[in-house]
Amino acid sequence: MGRMLVQSIHTAAAVRTARTNNTLPVVCLGTCSGSLGVIGGLNAKENQFGVIWFDAHGDADTPETSRTGFIEGMVTSTIVGRCWSQYTAQTP
């Protein structure tokens, strides 16, 4: 979880910088959890945005519903605030 949090903080900062410079941030990700930083970078009070999620899985598990505990299966739940809010709150 620690490495993912650090990566998300760096990604959020890069996305936020791109938006501040009025450029379109284009991010290529190797894992679904990388999207947490992208969303964190876009999620400013003045920005309204939507997300279209294309994946083979919904990634909507929570620690309580997951059979495996695999964080990659909880990404959309994390984005909408259903779990791991103590970590997403640390992504500036």
C-alpha angles and dihedrals in degrees: 000000000000095000091047091051093051091048091049092051091052093045092048091052092050093048092047090050091051091050092047088054090050092245129131112252111223113191127184112202132195095196136030092240089068088072089071089073092046092052090044090054093050096042102095122136092248094050121081114186142156132222127220108199117209112182140126087245134040093232087210100130123121128205087264096051101035118104092197105032088227108158092212088068092057102054101108090044088053093049093054093044101253093126146004094031090149087066100039089052087064092058103092 
